[in-house]
């Protein structure tokens, strides 16, 4: 019995000797697995909205002026009035010079353009203007003044007119005043030469609001040079 116990004890000792004791291993500290850094995709910037370009406006070109008339149809309306004036005022030449008509839309309706080399009055009329007695005799009145001065350049017929109208100051003063006016119409109304032409028209038509047409016509007739 003792022999069995001893054998068993011996076997346990031998078994314990041959068994390799396991060392206490430190517990591995788990290494924190770095969180996966998300890939940041840069945002695509919103497209910049460019301002709509202003529509290209083609520059307004000046309208092409109509061709100048090459007829005297409107100007020839002056003939009847001219011949009547010549019948009463012998200083007028037998015929006037009628220039080509002016284009429609021109600033004005008729013009006296002085005397030509032979002394003929030169007239022009806008192509679409229907002539009136007042307008025709107004232009002929300008021609009458020019013919009187051509006959005698030293004769101040305008001073005689100023005296007849009993207007203040001198006609030269009135010319200076007219030139100082700010608008064309104001200059026209106060210009002594335009006043003369209007008075001549009054005498020829017999129509006036502020003067005596008969006396006015008599005055202009009195200016005729002696035969």
Backbone as CSV, one residue per row, in Angstrom:
resi,resn,N_x,N_y,N_z,CA_x,CA_y,CA_z,C_x,C_y,C_z
1,UNK,0.831,-1.186,0.000,0.000,0.000,0.000,0.863,1.231,0.000
2,UNK,1.877,1.239,0.874,2.829,2.349,0.932,3.537,2.465,-0.384
3,UNK,3.842,1.340,-0.984,4.566,1.366,-2.260,3.722,2.003,-3.314
4,UNK,2.376,1.817,-3.351,1.464,2.400,-4.344,1.343,3.889,-4.168
5,UNK,1.247,4.292,-2.922,1.125,5.749,-2.679,2.373,6.450,-3.101
6,UNK,3.527,5.840,-2.796,4.808,6.476,-3.145,4.961,6.569,-4.625
7,UNK,4.531,5.508,-5.318,4.646,5.544,-6.798,3.779,6.635,-7.380
8,UNK,2.611,6.805,-6.842,1.693,7.829,-7.348,2.246,9.190,-7.110
9,UNK,2.824,9.395,-5.932,3.398,10.703,-5.581,4.547,11.038,-6.489
10,UNK,5.360,10.028,-6.765,6.525,10.220,-7.622,6.091,10.623,-9.012
11,UNK,5.019,9.994,-9.452,4.521,10.299,-10.824,4.024,11.705,-10.905
12,UNK,3.388,12.231,-9.875,2.873,13.590,-9.896,3.993,14.585,-9.918
13,UNK,5.069,14.260,-9.129,6.228,15.173,-9.085,6.851,15.257,-10.447
14,UNK,7.045,14.130,-11.058,7.673,14.112,-12.392,6.812,14.876,-13.378
15,UNK,5.498,14.689,-13.269,4.586,15.383,-14.197,4.680,16.855,-13.996
16,UNK,4.802,17.325,-12.758,4.884,18.763,-12.506,6.172,19.326,-13.007
17,UNK,7.263,18.528,-12.992,8.572,19.024,-13.428,8.624,19.215,-14.915
18,UNK,8.020,18.353,-15.618,8.119,18.428,-17.090,7.136,19.418,-17.675
19,UNK,6.184,19.866,-16.908,5.176,20.845,-17.468,5.757,22.242,-17.422
20,UNK,5.906,22.882,-18.497,6.503,24.241,-18.583,5.521,25.242,-18.060
21,UNK,5.954,25.919,-16.977,4.998,26.888,-16.404,4.775,28.053,-17.388
22,UNK,3.584,28.484,-17.518,3.253,29.616,-18.437,3.442,30.935,-17.691
23,UNK,4.237,31.788,-18.288,4.467,33.115,-17.678,3.236,33.949,-17.822
24,UNK,3.046,34.787,-16.784,1.916,35.697,-16.866,2.212,36.779,-17.904
25,UNK,1.514,36.769,-18.967,1.722,37.754,-20.042,0.844,38.973,-19.811
26,UNK,1.483,40.069,-19.942,0.636,41.259,-19.772,-0.429,41.299,-20.825
27,UNK,-1.545,41.801,-20.382,-2.648,41.884,-21.333,-2.311,42.960,-22.379
28,UNK,-2.372,42.554,-23.635,-2.081,43.544,-24.702,-3.132,44.643,-24.669
29,UNK,-2.598,45.885,-24.585,-3.528,47.009,-24.668,-3.987,47.146,-26.102
30,UNK,-5.221,47.029,-26.260,-5.670,47.099,-27.663,-5.334,48.472,-28.260
31,UNK,-4.679,48.397,-29.385,-4.348,49.660,-30.101,-5.586,50.152,-30.784
32,UNK,-5.913,51.416,-30.462,-7.156,51.953,-31.063,-6.962,52.104,-32.558
33,UNK,-7.791,51.429,-33.200,-7.738,51.537,-34.669,-8.260,52.914,-35.059
34,UNK,-7.387,53.691,-35.668,-7.864,55.069,-36.000,-9.083,55.019,-36.887
35,UNK,-10.016,55.854,-36.488,-11.231,55.891,-37.316,-10.842,56.332,-38.720
36,UNK,-11.447,55.760,-39.629,-11.127,56.089,-41.033,-11.565,57.519,-41.312
37,UNK,-10.565,58.339,-41.666,-10.885,59.749,-41.955,-11.672,59.831,-43.249
38,UNK,-12.871,60.386,-43.145,-13.666,60.428,-44.395,-13.003,61.360,-45.395
39,UNK,-12.993,60.912,-46.592,-12.431,61.747,-47.662,-13.403,62.872,-47.963
40,UNK,-12.920,64.097,-47.758,-13.798,65.251,-47.982,-13.686,65.662,-49.436
41,UNK,-14.732,65.452,-50.094,-14.757,65.843,-51.513,-15.110,67.318,-51.572
42,UNK,-14.219,68.128,-52.105,-14.550,69.574,-52.150,-15.799,69.812,-52.960
43,UNK,-16.594,70.668,-52.362,-17.847,70.962,-53.057,-17.551,71.714,-54.349
44,UNK,-18.246,71.306,-55.307,-18.110,72.031,-56.575,-18.836,73.359,-56.416
45,UNK,-18.106,74.470,-56.529,-18.786,75.778,-56.330,-19.896,75.985,-57.337
46,UNK,-20.915,76.616,-56.835,-22.014,76.914,-57.748,-21.489,77.802,-58.865
47,UNK,-21.911,77.523,-60.037,-21.408,78.353,-61.150,-21.797,79.809,-60.934
48,UNK,-20.822,80.680,-61.187,-21.098,82.113,-61.063,-21.998,82.544,-62.204
49,UNK,-23.072,83.177,-61.829,-24.011,83.616,-62.860,-23.548,84.953,-63.391
50,UNK,-23.101,84.935,-64.593,-22.650,86.190,-65.199,-23.862,87.017,-65.581
51,UNK,-23.774,88.320,-65.356,-24.915,89.150,-65.744,-25.149,89.075,-67.239
52,UNK,-26.388,89.029,-67.579,-26.713,88.981,-68.999,-26.204,90.240,-69.671
53,UNK,-25.487,90.074,-70.740,-24.984,91.287,-71.412,-26.135,92.098,-71.970
54,UNK,-25.982,93.396,-71.860,-27.004,94.254,-72.433,-27.069,94.010,-73.931
55,UNK,-28.274,93.981,-74.450,-28.364,93.775,-75.898,-27.656,94.906,-76.629
56,UNK,-26.939,94.524,-77.620,-26.223,95.530,-78.399,-27.217,96.333,-79.216
57,UNK,-27.226,97.604,-78.924,-28.152,98.476,-79.651,-27.373,99.159,-80.760
58,UNK,-27.772,98.890,-81.933,-27.081,99.511,-83.056,-27.308,101.014,-83.008
59,UNK,-26.256,101.774,-83.182,-26.434,103.231,-83.148,-27.424,103.693,-84.200
60,UNK,-28.268,104.599,-83.751,-29.268,105.113,-84.682,-28.575,105.993,-85.708
61,UNK,-28.709,105.598,-86.899,-28.068,106.385,-87.949,-28.999,107.516,-88.368
62,UNK,-28.392,108.596,-88.705,-29.189,109.742,-89.140,-29.938,109.363,-90.410
63,UNK,-31.193,109.765,-90.465,-31.954,109.418,-91.670,-31.301,110.026,-92.896
64,UNK,-31.339,109.261,-93.938,-30.769,109.750,-95.187,-31.623,110.895,-95.710
65,UNK,-31.027,112.045,-95.867,-31.836,113.168,-96.350,-32.369,112.876,-97.741
66,UNK,-33.590,113.286,-97.980,-34.137,113.042,-99.313,-33.357,113.846,-100.342
67,UNK,-33.337,113.378,-101.547,-32.622,114.135,-102.576,-33.243,115.510,-102.770
68,UNK,-32.412,116.466,-103.029,-32.933,117.820,-103.238,-33.779,117.842,-104.499
69,UNK,-34.890,118.560,-104.425,-35.743,118.651,-105.613,-34.997,119.309,-106.772
70,UNK,-35.345,118.895,-107.938,-34.771,119.507,-109.147,-35.885,120.107,-110.003
71,UNK,-36.937,120.521,-109.314,-38.042,121.185,-109.998,-38.293,122.533,-109.337
72,UNK,-39.023,123.388,-110.009,-39.374,124.716,-109.487,-40.891,124.874,-109.366
73,UNK,-41.577,123.747,-109.261,-43.038,123.796,-109.253,-43.579,124.659,-108.121
74,UNK,-43.049,124.475,-106.905,-43.527,125.274,-105.771,-43.113,126.729,-105.937
75,UNK,-41.880,126.960,-106.374,-41.399,128.329,-106.533,-42.150,129.100,-107.599
76,UNK,-42.625,128.399,-108.581,-43.347,129.077,-109.663,-44.684,129.653,-109.204
77,UNK,-45.100,129.270,-107.987,-46.300,129.889,-107.419,-46.088,131.396,-107.184
78,UNK,-44.833,131.816,-107.132,-44.514,133.226,-106.882,-44.844,134.123,-108.078
79,UNK,-44.909,133.555,-109.239,-45.040,134.381,-110.443,-46.247,135.308,-110.407
80,UNK,-47.402,134.763,-110.102,-48.626,135.576,-110.141,-48.525,136.772,-109.196
81,UNK,-47.990,136.577,-108.018,-47.859,137.659,-107.035,-46.770,138.640,-107.458
82,UNK,-45.702,138.115,-108.026,-44.618,138.984,-108.476,-45.090,139.910,-109.587
83,UNK,-45.796,139.370,-110.553,-46.256,140.188,-111.673,-47.244,141.258,-111.207
84,UNK,-48.050,140.928,-110.195,-48.969,141.932,-109.658,-48.190,143.039,-108.944
85,UNK,-47.170,142.664,-108.193,-46.350,143.686,-107.527,-45.631,144.546,-108.565
86,UNK,-45.134,143.928,-109.611,-44.423,144.695,-110.651,-45.374,145.651,-111.359
87,UNK,-46.619,145.270,-111.500,-47.596,146.146,-112.160,-47.744,147.455,-111.393
88,UNK,-47.592,147.387,-110.059,-47.774,148.580,-109.231,-46.444,149.245,-108.848
89,UNK,-45.375,148.461,-108.848,-44.058,148.976,-108.471,-43.106,148.707,-109.645
90,UNK,-42.908,149.729,-110.444,-42.150,149.565,-111.690,-40.679,149.244,-111.484
91,UNK,-40.196,149.333,-110.263,-38.794,149.057,-110.009,-38.452,147.571,-110.172
92,UNK,-39.461,146.716,-110.105,-39.202,145.281,-110.223,-38.854,144.917,-111.671
93,UNK,-37.835,144.089,-111.877,-37.513,143.612,-113.222,-38.666,142.802,-113.809
94,UNK,-38.665,142.601,-115.119,-39.779,141.870,-115.752,-40.030,140.486,-115.159
95,UNK,-38.982,139.777,-114.777,-39.145,138.428,-114.215,-38.191,138.235,-113.037
96,UNK,-38.552,137.353,-112.127,-37.628,137.002,-111.035,-36.824,135.769,-111.416
97,UNK,-35.876,135.435,-110.605,-35.175,134.147,-110.726,-35.774,133.210,-109.690
98,UNK,-36.276,132.067,-110.156,-36.847,131.065,-109.251,-35.849,129.919,-109.118
99,UNK,-35.342,129.714,-107.916,-34.416,128.606,-107.670,-35.175,127.299,-107.542
100,UNK,-34.404,126.190,-107.556,-35.023,124.891,-107.322,-35.725,124.897,-105.965
101,UNK,-36.800,124.150,-105.874,-37.546,124.057,-104.622,-36.666,123.473,-103.514
102,UNK,-37.026,123.834,-102.286,-36.376,123.256,-101.114,-37.108,121.970,-100.703
103,UNK,-36.405,121.018,-100.062,-37.052,119.759,-99.684,-38.151,119.965,-98.651
104,UNK,-39.120,119.051,-98.676,-40.164,119.060,-97.648,-39.518,118.870,-96.292
105,UNK,-40.044,119.545,-95.282,-39.488,119.440,-93.938,-38.413,120.463,-93.655
106,UNK,-38.026,121.246,-94.629,-37.035,122.293,-94.397,-37.603,123.320,-93.427
107,UNK,-36.738,123.917,-92.612,-37.178,124.888,-91.621,-37.447,126.223,-92.295
108,UNK,-38.662,126.402,-92.740,-39.053,127.605,-93.473,-39.946,127.198,-94.617
109,UNK,-40.638,128.167,-95.183,-41.505,127.820,-96.308,-41.159,128.561,-97.594
110,UNK,-40.518,129.708,-97.484,-40.114,130.445,-98.680,-38.980,131.384,-98.315
111,UNK,-38.194,131.753,-99.318,-36.996,132.550,-99.064,-36.758,133.563,-100.183
112,UNK,-36.311,134.764,-99.790,-35.744,135.719,-100.734,-34.235,135.609,-100.585
113,UNK,-33.543,135.341,-101.660,-32.112,135.068,-101.604,-31.269,136.174,-102.236
114,UNK,-31.792,137.374,-102.197,-31.016,138.485,-102.729,-31.258,138.712,-104.211
115,UNK,-30.419,139.543,-104.794,-30.518,139.869,-106.216,-29.372,139.204,-106.962
116,UNK,-29.656,138.726,-108.159,-28.563,138.176,-108.961,-27.803,139.313,-109.652
117,UNK,-26.832,138.973,-110.461,-25.965,139.988,-111.061,-26.727,140.982,-111.920
118,UNK,-27.820,140.534,-112.506,-28.605,141.437,-113.366,-29.692,142.177,-112.600
119,UNK,-29.767,141.953,-111.281,-30.747,142.663,-110.468,-32.072,141.950,-110.296
120,UNK,-32.171,140.714,-110.767,-33.413,139.952,-110.574,-33.506,139.432,-109.139
121,UNK,-34.663,139.571,-108.498,-34.851,138.949,-107.179,-34.828,137.425,-107.315
122,UNK,-34.225,136.779,-106.352,-34.136,135.313,-106.353,-35.046,134.776,-105.254
123,UNK,-35.932,133.864,-105.622,-36.864,133.269,-104.665,-36.742,131.750,-104.695
124,UNK,-37.042,131.137,-103.560,-37.143,129.677,-103.471,-38.293,129.353,-102.531
125,UNK,-38.940,128.226,-102.785,-40.110,127.815,-101.991,-39.963,126.335,-101.658
126,UNK,-40.396,125.965,-100.465,-40.386,124.550,-100.068,-41.356,123.765,-100.947
127,UNK,-40.941,122.598,-101.364,-41.676,121.853,-102.379,-43.115,121.510,-101.999
128,UNK,-43.409,121.384,-100.691,-44.760,121.005,-100.291,-45.575,122.188,-99.774
129,UNK,-45.059,123.399,-99.957,-45.755,124.569,-99.413,-46.749,125.121,-100.426
130,UNK,-47.963,125.336,-99.941,-48.988,125.971,-100.778,-48.909,127.471,-100.516
131,UNK,-48.534,128.209,-101.516,-48.280,129.635,-101.363,-49.543,130.398,-100.971
132,UNK,-49.352,131.406,-100.120,-50.433,132.301,-99.716,-50.041,133.723,-100.109
133,UNK,-51.017,134.614,-100.324,-50.681,136.002,-100.668,-49.787,136.661,-99.622
134,UNK,-50.081,136.437,-98.360,-49.292,137.073,-97.317,-47.818,136.675,-97.422
135,UNK,-47.562,135.363,-97.601,-46.178,134.892,-97.667,-45.490,135.388,-98.935
136,UNK,-46.187,135.312,-100.046,-45.577,135.748,-101.306,-45.191,137.223,-101.242
137,UNK,-46.098,138.073,-100.768,-45.796,139.508,-100.727,-44.768,139.845,-99.640
138,UNK,-44.677,139.010,-98.637,-43.622,139.207,-97.635,-42.248,139.068,-98.305
139,UNK,-42.062,137.986,-99.075,-40.776,137.794,-99.751,-40.540,138.877,-100.801
140,UNK,-41.577,139.279,-101.496,-41.441,140.345,-102.492,-41.107,141.665,-101.806
141,UNK,-41.608,141.856,-100.585,-41.262,143.052,-99.817,-39.773,143.122,-99.523
142,UNK,-39.169,141.966,-99.206,-37.713,141.927,-99.023,-37.009,142.340,-100.321
143,UNK,-37.514,141.826,-101.432,-36.907,142.164,-102.718,-37.036,143.661,-103.006
144,UNK,-38.157,144.258,-102.610,-38.365,145.692,-102.844,-37.310,146.510,-102.092
145,UNK,-37.048,146.152,-100.844,-36.016,146.866,-100.089,-34.658,146.741,-100.784
146,UNK,-34.329,145.539,-101.241,-33.040,145.324,-101.901,-32.936,146.119,-103.198
147,UNK,-34.028,146.215,-103.933,-34.010,146.967,-105.196,-33.849,148.463,-104.948
148,UNK,-34.498,148.969,-103.900,-34.350,150.386,-103.561,-32.908,150.703,-103.180
149,UNK,-32.280,149.832,-102.400,-30.897,150.058,-101.995,-29.941,149.898,-103.181
150,UNK,-30.280,149.017,-104.094,-29.436,148.855,-105.290,-29.494,150.114,-106.144
151,UNK,-30.675,150.722,-106.194,-30.835,151.936,-106.990,-30.093,153.107,-106.366
152,UNK,-30.156,153.201,-105.025,-29.476,154.294,-104.324,-28.960,153.771,-102.982
153,UNK,-27.703,153.290,-102.939,-27.165,152.706,-101.701,-27.086,153.704,-100.548
154,UNK,-27.079,154.984,-100.840,-26.935,155.993,-99.779,-28.283,156.407,-99.177
155,UNK,-29.326,155.901,-99.701,-30.657,156.275,-99.207,-31.063,155.317,-98.091
156,UNK,-31.356,155.862,-96.926,-31.714,155.029,-95.774,-33.236,154.843,-95.763
157,UNK,-33.705,153.935,-96.608,-35.153,153.714,-96.693,-35.699,153.118,-95.405
158,UNK,-34.869,152.376,-94.674,-35.339,151.791,-93.416,-35.610,152.886,-92.385
159,UNK,-34.802,153.947,-92.391,-35.054,155.065,-91.479,-36.382,155.736,-91.834
160,UNK,-36.694,155.823,-93.129,-37.974,156.391,-93.544,-39.140,155.510,-93.072
161,UNK,-38.953,154.224,-93.177,-39.977,153.300,-92.689,-40.173,153.458,-91.185
162,UNK,-39.067,153.582,-90.454,-39.135,153.720,-88.991,-39.923,154.979,-88.616
163,UNK,-39.678,156.033,-89.373,-40.387,157.284,-89.114,-41.867,157.142,-89.446
164,UNK,-42.175,156.493,-90.550,-43.569,156.278,-90.933,-44.315,155.491,-89.853
165,UNK,-43.668,154.489,-89.282,-44.317,153.660,-88.257,-44.275,154.321,-86.875
166,UNK,-43.594,155.451,-86.757,-43.413,156.143,-85.464,-42.933,155.174,-84.384
167,UNK,-41.938,154.385,-84.750,-41.379,153.416,-83.816,-40.286,154.080,-82.974
168,UNK,-40.094,153.644,-81.742,-39.107,154.300,-80.857,-37.673,154.004,-81.272
169,UNK,-36.786,154.935,-80.932,-35.370,154.724,-81.209,-35.078,154.720,-82.695
170,UNK,-34.034,153.989,-83.040,-33.655,153.856,-84.442,-33.764,152.403,-84.869
171,UNK,-33.807,152.192,-86.161,-33.892,150.807,-86.621,-32.592,150.053,-86.330
172,UNK,-31.468,150.789,-86.260,-30.217,150.129,-85.890,-30.278,149.618,-84.449
173,UNK,-30.894,150.421,-83.555,-31.076,149.956,-82.174,-31.937,148.696,-82.143
174,UNK,-32.967,148.717,-82.981,-33.857,147.561,-83.030,-33.128,146.321,-83.552
175,UNK,-32.203,146.504,-84.482,-31.422,145.369,-84.983,-30.571,144.762,-83.866
176,UNK,-29.954,145.629,-83.075,-29.135,145.141,-81.966,-29.997,144.405,-80.948
177,UNK,-31.169,144.948,-80.668,-32.081,144.288,-79.728,-32.516,142.929,-80.279
178,UNK,-32.840,142.879,-81.551,-33.270,141.626,-82.176,-32.185,140.559,-82.071
179,UNK,-30.943,140.949,-82.319,-29.843,139.985,-82.271,-29.629,139.424,-80.870
180,UNK,-30.075,140.141,-79.852,-29.868,139.687,-78.466,-30.965,138.749,-77.984
181,UNK,-31.993,138.556,-78.769,-33.097,137.709,-78.320,-32.706,136.239,-78.328
182,UNK,-33.243,135.442,-77.377,-32.778,134.064,-77.199,-33.337,133.053,-78.193
183,UNK,-34.418,133.378,-78.871,-35.012,132.408,-79.786,-35.131,132.996,-81.175
184,UNK,-35.202,132.094,-82.135,-35.322,132.530,-83.528,-36.590,133.349,-83.737
185,UNK,-37.701,132.884,-83.171,-38.963,133.581,-83.377,-38.927,134.975,-82.782
186,UNK,-38.333,135.113,-81.598,-38.228,136.437,-80.980,-37.357,137.355,-81.823
187,UNK,-36.304,136.808,-82.411,-35.454,137.606,-83.290,-36.218,138.022,-84.547
188,UNK,-36.967,137.081,-85.085,-37.715,137.346,-86.324,-38.746,138.454,-86.108
189,UNK,-39.474,138.359,-85.006,-40.537,139.327,-84.758,-40.020,140.749,-84.540
190,UNK,-38.801,140.869,-84.008,-38.259,142.193,-83.682,-37.262,142.700,-84.725
191,UNK,-37.045,141.927,-85.773,-36.083,142.327,-86.803,-36.694,143.387,-87.722
192,UNK,-36.080,144.553,-87.870,-36.650,145.620,-88.693,-36.907,145.206,-90.145
193,UNK,-36.042,144.377,-90.714,-36.230,143.963,-92.108,-37.443,143.038,-92.255
194,UNK,-37.680,142.215,-91.242,-38.881,141.366,-91.274,-40.129,142.215,-91.054
195,UNK,-40.021,143.226,-90.202,-41.158,144.129,-89.982,-41.499,144.869,-91.281
196,UNK,-40.478,145.305,-91.989,-40.680,145.964,-93.282,-41.434,145.042,-94.247
197,UNK,-40.974,143.804,-94.362,-41.587,142.852,-95.289,-43.030,142.546,-94.901
198,UNK,-43.291,142.440,-93.605,-44.669,142.213,-93.157,-45.554,143.406,-93.506
199,UNK,-45.026,144.609,-93.360,-45.813,145.802,-93.688,-46.085,145.887,-95.184
200,UNK,-45.088,145.533,-95.986,-45.308,145.530,-97.434,-46.416,144.541,-97.793
201,UNK,-46.396,143.381,-97.167,-47.438,142.379,-97.408,-48.801,142.914,-96.993
202,UNK,-48.839,143.628,-95.868,-50.092,144.233,-95.407,-50.650,145.208,-96.438
203,UNK,-49.757,146.048,-96.987,-50.215,147.009,-97.987,-50.737,146.334,-99.247
204,UNK,-50.124,145.203,-99.639,-50.534,144.512,-100.870,-51.796,143.679,-100.677
205,UNK,-51.962,143.082,-99.521,-53.137,142.230,-99.296,-54.323,143.018,-98.751
206,UNK,-54.044,144.182,-98.133,-55.124,144.964,-97.535,-55.609,144.380,-96.228
207,UNK,-54.862,143.483,-95.642,-55.268,142.832,-94.389,-54.253,143.175,-93.308
208,UNK,-54.732,143.767,-92.211,-53.854,144.097,-91.091,-54.674,144.212,-89.825
209,UNK,-54.063,143.870,-88.701,-54.737,143.991,-87.415,-54.337,145.254,-86.664
210,UNK,-53.193,145.844,-87.033,-52.728,146.973,-86.235,-52.225,148.166,-87.044
211,UNK,-52.322,148.098,-88.358,-51.917,149.246,-89.176,-52.979,149.493,-90.247
212,UNK,-52.882,150.649,-90.868,-53.805,151.000,-91.950,-53.210,150.509,-93.270
213,UNK,-53.791,149.484,-93.878,-53.208,148.926,-95.099,-53.109,149.936,-96.234
214,UNK,-54.090,150.816,-96.371,-54.069,151.793,-97.463,-52.919,152.771,-97.264
215,UNK,-52.780,153.298,-96.048,-51.681,154.223,-95.767,-50.335,153.524,-95.913
216,UNK,-50.285,152.276,-95.539,-49.033,151.524,-95.639,-48.633,151.346,-97.098
217,UNK,-49.584,150.999,-97.927,-49.264,150.837,-99.352,-48.837,152.166,-99.961
218,UNK,-49.505,153.240,-99.590,-49.136,154.567,-100.100,-47.707,154.918,-99.703
219,UNK,-47.312,154.548,-98.478,-45.943,154.820,-98.056,-44.953,154.095,-98.948
220,UNK,-45.162,152.835,-99.189,-44.201,152.076,-100.009,-44.175,152.604,-101.446
221,UNK,-45.318,153.012,-101.971,-45.329,153.594,-103.315,-44.530,154.896,-103.357
222,UNK,-44.550,155.625,-102.241,-43.836,156.896,-102.189,-42.324,156.727,-102.240
223,UNK,-41.852,155.546,-101.993,-40.415,155.279,-102.002,-39.867,155.015,-103.409
224,UNK,-40.748,154.852,-104.374,-40.280,154.583,-105.726,-39.416,155.721,-106.248
225,UNK,-38.301,155.386,-106.890,-37.459,156.447,-107.449,-38.231,157.246,-108.505
226,UNK,-37.885,158.467,-108.615,-38.526,159.293,-109.638,-38.150,158.766,-111.022
227,UNK,-39.109,158.780,-111.945,-38.815,158.273,-113.294,-37.708,159.097,-113.949
